[in-house]
Amino acid sequence: MKLRGLTICFLGPDGSGKSTIIEGLLKKDLPFSQHKYFHLKPFPQMPTSKMQVVTDPHKYEPYSSLKSYFKLLFLFYQYNIGWASNILPLRGKSLLVVFDRYYDDLLVDYKRYRYGGKICIAKLVKYFIPKPDLYFVLTTDANVIYKRKQEVPLKELERQINGYRNLIDGKRYFNIDVNKTSKEIVLEISNIIVSKIQDVSD
């Protein structure tokens, strides 16, 4: 039986170790022929080493409500067109598709994306956004993450962590405690991926 591809996504606040965990996971001997990396949206990305590092994610004021809703419409278009063009053709192949961040980030860290509209509207749009097979939500105690990166105030970081944890359902969204070694975290995620593959194959 040919192995079906899998699409996974990593969510979490800055300092949760997304890049490190993704790098470690892609070095694991997983049962996929290749992997494809995407950042936030389903479009080809430049190498992570050349991507602009954001040091002040809340630097700019949010957009007006009207402009924010137009942004949601544009995101709806981007995700659906990008998914149809760049993700669906990979689904029949034995590929691991990895997203570093996804639309869900806007629901939690809306200041980063300058979203100034109602969150309930952004949540409604989410229902019409294509979804990865698995989401790994990287969180731990806010003080631990804050020691790694102080890009946002501690209270804001605590709010974000609670927001990310509210996404967890144990079915598609899995909580990963990152107050462990990267090796332990990668092993935990690998086991969930292998379990998902077995469920699909059965």
Salt bridges, closest charged atoms under 4 A:
ASP14 OD1 - ARG101 NH2 2.60
ASP14 OD2 - ARG112 NH2 2.19
GLU23 OE2 - LYS27 NZ 3.53
ASP104 OD2 - LYS126 NZ 3.08
ASP105 OD1 - ARG101 NH1 3.38
ASP109 OD1 - HIS58 NE2 2.70
ASP109 OD2 - ARG112 NE 3.23
ASP133 OD1 - ARG4 NH2 3.42
ASP133 OD2 - ARG91 NH1 3.06
GLU151 OE2 - LYS149 NZ 3.91
GLU156 OE1 - LYS111 NZ 3.85
GLU156 OE2 - ARG159 NH2 2.86
GLU188 OE1 - LYS180 NZ 2.62
